Amino acid sequence: MHLKTQIEKSKVPLPDTFFHNIQKYKEHLHKWNKIHNLTGARNEATLDAFIFDSLYPVSFLPPVSSLLDIGTGAGFPGLILAMALPDTKVMLVEPLTKRASFLQFVKADLGLENVSVVKKRVEDVESEPFELITSRAVTDTKMLLELSKHLRTPESKLLFYKGQKVFDEVADTQGLDYKIIERENRHYLLLGEKL
């Protein structure tokens, strides 16, 4: 299914600029990926699947004013969420130079004023509370909670993009409430003190 059709069917609310920005992002990613090997998404179908996967939580998340994405890589999910949520301040944390450079280039080219790119490991990011912390394919839940503890308050929510192993990791939620939202092979693990 074409990405735009899939998104429209899912009823994810998006700004008018979203599809233009996504198209430009995809063009840049194809060019950079040939040289820098930023992601395994090498064809249109895989890339569209990664984009939709990143975007889907907008359909169930509460509005947030600040979001931090741990290990953004080539943009999943943080950069995609930033394009979908222009009123949310989004910090993309990526320690690898080539990926951070790509994110910075896309931010500048698309004029994404709500985005900041930080080339650091998340544990080295200065303490600042975020309303939502996201991560996809970085590490297990227990480690993500440990790495992000200086960046959240009791009101913060966490959204981790997981696979089937999520059910083995819910024992490590450190007393936080959690919900698992399932979609095909993806399990979105939403955590917080009150859900």
N, C-alpha and C positions, 0 to 999 in steps of 0.2 A: 504494500500500500504506500502511496506517495506520502511523504512526511507531512505536507500541509493538510492533506485529507485526514491523516491519522490524528493530527493535533486538533483539527476542527471537530472531529467526531468525539474526541475526549473532553471537549468543552473547557479546556484550560484557558483561562482569561489571559490575553496577551496584548502588549502595546502595539500600535500601528507599525512601529519600526522593526518589529521582531523578524519577520520573514526576509526583509531586505538585509538586516544585519546577519542573519544566519547564512544567507547566500554568500555574502562577502567573507564571513568566517570560514565557510567550507572551501572557498577558492584559495584563501590564504593557507589553510591547513594542508590542502593538496600540494601546494607549492613547497611549503616548508618541510612537509613530511618526506618528500623525495630526497631532501638533503640531510635532514636532522633526525629522521626516524622518531617522531614525537609520539605516535600512537600506532597501534596495530590495526586501526580502522582504515583500511586502504581502499575500499570501494564505497560507492555511494550508499548502497543498502546498509552496510555495517555502520557507516558514519551516521546515517539517518536514525538507525536503531539506538546508537549511543546518545544522540541529541534528544530523541523522544524519552529515553530512559532517564536522562538528566532532568528533563522538563516536567515529567509526569507529576512529581510531588506538588507542583504549584496548584494542582487540582484539590489537594487536601490540606495544605499547610495554612496556618493562620498568617495574616499579614505580619511582617517583621520589618523593623527599621534598619537592622544591621545583621550581616551574615558573614561568617568566616568559613572558607573552604580549605580543608587540609589536603595538601598534595594534589593541586588542581591538574597537574600534567598538561595535556593539550587543551584543557578547558572543561573537562567533565568532572563534576557537574557545575562547578562554580561560575564559569564564564557564561554558560548557557542560562543558568538561573539569573545572572546579572542582566542579561539581555531581556529576560522575561519580566524582571522586577526592577524597572528603572528608578523607582522611588526608594529602593533599599540600598544602603551603603554596603558594598561587597568587597571583602578583602580576600584575595587569592594568594594562598601561601604555597610556594613551590620552590624547593631548594635547588633544583637543577637549572643551571644557567641557560641552556638552550630553550628549555620549556618556559622559564620565566621571561626570557627575551621575546619569545613568540607571544605570550600573553600580553606583554607590554605593547608590542607592535599592534596587535588586534585592538587593544584598548584605545590606543592613539588613533588608529585608522578609522575606527567606528565612532570615535568621540564619546566613549562610554565614561561619562563623568562620575558615575556612581561606583567605579571600580578602582581599587588600588592593588598593585601587584607587589608582593613582598618576597624577595629571594632569600628565604631562610627556612630552617627546619621549624616546625610549629612550636617546639619547646623553647625556641629562642625568640619567639615573637613577644614583644613587650605586653605586659598584663593590661588587658582592656576587655571589658565585658561585651559579649555579642549575644543578641537575642536568639540566633540560630547558628549552629555549627554543623557543617556537612562534611562528608568524606565518602569517596568511592574507591574501592580497590587499594587501600593503603595498608591497613593492618587489622588486627582483630579488635573487637569492641572494648575489651578490657584495656588494651594499650591506648586506643583512641580516647577513652575517658581519662586515662592518666595524663596523656599528652596535652589535653585541652582544659584541664582543671583550672588553670590560671586565666582562662579566657571566658569563663562563664560564671553566672550567678545562679541562685536557686530558681530564678524565673526562666533561665535559658532552656531552649530545646535543642536536641541533637538529632540529626537525621543521617543515618549511615546506610549506604547502598550496599546490600548484601545478597548473597546467594543462599543455597539450601543450608549452609553451615550456620545461618543465623540462629537456628533452633538450639545449636550447641552453645551459642554465645550468650543467650539471654540470662544464664545463671550469673554472668559477669556484669550485670547492669548496675551494680553497687547501690541497690535499693531504690533506683529510679523507676518510676512508672514507665511502661513501654507498650507500644502497639506495633504490630507487624502488619504492614499493608502489602498484600501480595498482588503481583501482576506478572503473568507468564513466569519466566525464570528469575525474575527480580523479587527480592524481599526488601522493602523499605522499613528499616528499624527506626522508629520515632521514640525518643527518650525525653523524659523531663520529670520534675518533681510532681507536677500536676498535669495530667493529660485529659 
